[in-house]
Amino acid sequence: METTFKNKVALVTGGASGIGRATALAFAKKGAKVAVVDWKENDEMVDLIKELGSEAIFIKCDVSKTDDVKAMVARTIAAFGRLDYAFNNAGIEGASASTQDCSEENWDKTIGVNLKGVWLCMKYEIPEILKQGKGAIVNCASVAGLVGFAGLPAYVASKHGIVGLTKTTALECATQGIRVNVVCPGVIQTPMIDRLTGKTKEGIERFKGFEPIGRFGLPEEIANAVIWMCSDEASFVTGHVMAVDGGFTAQ
Ligand code: NAD
């Protein structure tokens, strides 16, 4: 079955960089019109998607803010008239600090963007996808949604929260035509990982050491999983927690 999203509309948060960028391009390659969402201005994605023969808009939005998220969905509908798929991917790593040293500000910001942001996005996306009677949402958690990481309590709590939230929303939507799944990437070569490794030899080797497969994943390898979970090939897949992690959580 050849996946095509022709005449469909996909929304990707955190679409200006890394995993979101690769997934927005992957949706476009499959024919979808794409709403690329990010809190950082971006002037390349719309052109890149046009070069792929599809249509796109860029929406500046902080996913942790209700008014921004409402406007994000409204602008998508105003531009394209419908919403079929959403990849709720925007996230931050937050500051590294142990549970007792984590500041309240770091806790609130990390949970606010990563967990509240995914909830807010689904809250306003679902009514629009329901109008189509069929669609799919994929949320982006992490291997940190499945196992603990010393020094990242807020990030780990936010990602575990996304896993539970996804399962709950999947149950709520199960008979309504919307499948809701969550992808848990391992260590993926993106600007976020560059920040975490500091791009130092020791940092890179430490993070590579987490990966049985012996290398970092590519953003496109996460995009492939998201596209599959949105496609009709995954028509019986909902509430699923998919690790795409080079064996990270098999250890
Ligand atoms: P990235 O930093 O390259 O991209 C994240 C994008 O999200 C950026 O463009 C950023 O501006 C945007 N963003 C952040 N906060 C936002 C907000 N409040 N509103 C709108 N946009 C916002 O990082 P990435 O590695 O591509 O990460 C994407 C997702 O994948 C994140 O949720 C991250 O936690 C998750 N993840 C990444 C890895 C990895 O190894 N890179 C592993 C597991 C999970």
Boltz pocket constraint, residues with backbone or C-beta under 6 A from the ligand:
constraints:
  - pocket:
      binder: B
      contacts: [[A, 13], [A, 14], [A, 15], [A, 16], [A, 17], [A, 18], [A, 19], [A, 20], [A, 37], [A, 38], [A, 39], [A, 40], [A, 61], [A, 62], [A, 63], [A, 64], [A, 89], [A, 90], [A, 91], [A, 92], [A, 93], [A, 113], [A, 117], [A, 140], [A, 141], [A, 142], [A, 143], [A, 144], [A, 184], [A, 185], [A, 186], [A, 187], [A, 188], [A, 189], [A, 190], [A, 191], [A, 192], [A, 193]]
      max_distance: 6.0
